[in-house]
Amino acid sequence: MNASFGTTCDPRPYTAVPARVDLRERNTSHAWGGRASGGMNFAKEDAVDDRLLSEIVWRSVRGPDSAMPAPRHAAFVRTTGSDRDHD
């Protein structure tokens, strides 16, 4: 992020560009995953089916006929001295 900012302030005013899309537009129930995502509980963390949500996002971006690749999960495990085998 440091490279995104300069060392001196630029106080010149700017001209905002108006949005070129409808900011109030919402997905319809016909959008891929429209009905499924409506019943998802985003109020609590990890309450949503992560595979289904990933597929909804994938197909929304890549197109409804684009198959999502298989998910890859990774874990970082750090052992302490007491967990190591002593041979």
C-alpha positions, 0 to 999 in steps of 0.5 A: 500500500505504501507505493499507492501514496506519495510523500506529499499531499495533493490538495487539488480538487477533483471532478467526480465521474458519475456512475455509468451503471444503475446503483440500485439494480439488484439481481433478480430471482432468475440470476444464477443462485438467486433463490439459493442466496436469498436463504443464506444467513450472512448475520452469523459467520460461517453459517453459509454453505461456502461451496454454494456461495463460491459457486454463486460468485463464480458463475455470476462473474464467469457466466452461468455455463462456466463450471467452477473448479474443484475447491482447494483447501489448505491449512497452516499447522505450527507445531510446538516442541511438545508435539514433535516426535522424539526418536 
